[in-house]
Amino acid sequence: MLAISVELVTRLIREQFPQWADLPIRPVAQSGHDNRTFYLGENMTVRLPSGAAYVPQIEKEAEWLPYLARFLSLPISCPIVRGRAGGGYPFVWSINRFVEGETLCRENITDLERLAVDLAAFLRELQRIDTRGAPAAGAHNFYRGAEPAVYSRQVESALRELETDLPVDALKQLWQRATATRWTSAPVWLHGDVAPGNILVRDGTLCGVIDFGIMGVGDPACDYAMAWTFFDRPSRVRFLEDLDPGTIDRARGWALWKALITYRSPEPGAADSARHTLDVILEEYNRMMAGG
């Protein structure tokens, strides 16, 4: 993993965009794994891929985000200019328009059910946008938009490793449900990483969505995994209420896959998040088995 620091970003700005060389640079509070993000002054952010696998995200955002923004009622991140390799950094990178808002957390949202309804409405807007020429699910977005079965080997391996820690028979049943259905409609746009770190709120309500690096077109089920990773039971029902049962099963499968492969993650918070997600999924499974 590259060492990406304020000093590196400062050097890149001075070399390639000297008109902004006097602006302060500081890291955002919650940067992503695929990219590192820094504030540039008050109105811009700098986004740098942390490895070669994430470079297509910068290229894809530059091509598609201005187009998508025209059809969405919420602000989204949009690139202003693209930087080139240099200054000891080997990849393309971008400077983006800053979207105001706080990163979503349980403490700064006033009504989970309203958030669920508003976020579901945003996803429906996204899914209605014309997909002609858009990037289909593939390696560039880690197969978001494909069927969750693309990760069956990882899930099966994780279940074998965790069979002394978890009720794997129940989880196998849920994975079988996730991989038994197919998206049979035309491909639609998907964000690919709908998670609290990419959702902005202001005054307790949804105000923006950022980080579209793994967007693409296909099955939108992956965009609903947050039903089990963040929402409580009443808000989960609201978030999923317009989906068919098969899409819900596949969405749960995406949440299950991520939780299983990060269950023993050394990254701070990742293992805790995985355990929380599996607790929620298993609680729901027990209700399903009891007919509740």
Order of alpha helices (4+ residues) and beta strands (2+ residues): alpha-beta-beta-beta-alpha-beta-beta-beta-alpha-alpha-alpha-beta-beta-beta-beta-alpha-alpha-alpha-alpha
